[in-house]
Amino acid sequence: MSIQIRSSRLEDAASFSEAVTSVAAEESYLASVDGFTVDETKAYLQTAVTGAVHQVVAVDGDRVVGACDITPLQSKGFTHIGRLGMFVRREWRGQGIGKRLLTACLSAAKEGGLEKVELQVFADNTAAIRLYESAGFRREGLKARGRKWRGKYQDVVLMALWL
């Protein structure tokens, strides 16, 4: 496979923005349905470059095809926890890229001193739930009808992993 998993870089901004915006446009997997501009993406990537966020990208050449990040919580008493987010472009799913991203990002978070990683995933995203469970995540709760979009409700599953 020609996909490389590596830390994100500022020069990834345009490709990253295009990738996350394409996944957001599917309106089924991310909390955002609009995606992010290149400038918004640059600002976010800057936090990863400085180490404030643990983030890795999957790239095919210079094209970002997926990403995973873990953002440490900042409130006193919660700084041992990080919140995970990830995406893989539609045409690259089902090839093990998500697992590779998740493994690399969890390793970075553990090395960075985090003890627990939490995430939220839509209950109908069964492929993602299987991935998270295979990595050791366990269900901690459910937000029934946690999202309502275009007249459709989606439950939100709360999951966590102790590192």
N, C-alpha and C positions, 0 to 999 in steps of 0.2 A: 504494500500500500504506500502510495506517495505522500500520505498525510503526515505532517510533522506536528507534534504537540510541543509547544514552547510557551515561555512567558510572553504576555502581550507587550507591544511596543507602541509608541506614539504614532509611528508611521503606519500602523494598522488601522487608524481611525476611519478612513473612507471605506475600506473594505468591511471593517467591523460594523460600521453604521449600516451599510447596505445589507449585510447578512442578518443582523438583528431585526432590521426593519422588514425584511422579507418574512421572517418567522412571525413577527408581530402581526403582519398583515393576514396571516392564516386565522387569527382571532381565536385560537383554541389552546395555545400552550403557554403564552406569557401573560403577565398581568397587564402589560402595555399592548394596545392594539395599533398604536401609531408608530412605534419604533423611536429612533433617536436621530437627531441631525448629526452631521459630522462634527460640528462644534461641541455639542453635548457629549458626543462620544470621546472627543479629544480630552475634555475635562475629566471624564470618568477614567479614561486610560491613564491620565496623569496620576490619579490616586493609586493605580496598580503599579505604575513605574516607581513611585516613591515607597511602595511596600505597605501602604495603608489598606490595601485590598489584595488578597491572594487571587491571582487570575492567570489562567492559561488559555491559549487559543489553539485550535486545530487549523492548520493552513495547508492548502494545496498550492505550492509555489508561494506567491504573495497574496493569494485569495483566502480570506478568513471564511471557513465553512462551519465553525462552531466555536463555542467558548464556555468556560465554566469559571465562576468566581465565588469566593467566600469573603463576605464583608464582616469583620469583627464588630460586635455591638459596642457602643460607646458609653452607655449609661453605667454608672457605678453599680457594682454587684453583678453585672452581666457581661463584663469584658472577656470572660472565658468562653463565650459563645460566638459563633459566626453564623451568618445567614447565607445559604447557598442559592445560586441562580445559575442556570445553564440553558444553552440552546444548541441545536444542530440544524443546519439547513435541510429542508425536505429531501433534496436529491442525494444527500449524504447519510441519511438515516439507515439504520439496519446493518451497518458495517463495522460496529464496534467502536466508533469514534467517541460516542458518549461515555462509554466505559473507560476509555483511555483518558479522556478529559477529566472525568470524575476522580480517577485514581491519582492523577498528577496533582490535581487541585487539593485533594484531601491530604496528600503527602506534604504539600507546601503549608497548609494550614496547621498541620501537626507540628512541623518544624518551626512554625511561627509561634507556637505556644498555645494555640487554641485547644480546648478540651472537649468541646461539643459543637456539632454542626447541625443546624436546623434548616428545614425547608418547607415550602408549601407547594403542593402539586394538585392540579385539578383531578378529581376522582376518575374522570373518564380517560385520563392519559395513562392507560394501563401499561404501555411500554416503558414509560418513565418510572412508574411505580415499581415494576419488575427490576429495572436497573438499580434503583435506589435500594431495594430490598436485597439484591444480590451483593451489594457493597456493605451490607450490614445495617442499613437504616431500619428503624422500627417506627410503626405508627404510634403517635402520641395523642392524636385527637382528630376531630373532624369539625369543620365549619360547614354546617348544613346550609345549602343554598348560599354559599359564601360569595358567589359572583352571579350577577344577573346582567347578561349582555344580549341585546337584540331579542329580548323577551324569553330567553332561555336561562334557566338556573344551572349552575355547576356547583357541586360540593367541592370543598377544598380539604384535602388530606394534609394533616400536620405530621411530619416525620422528623426523626432526629437520629444522630449517630454519636456515641461517645468515642472519642479518638484514643 
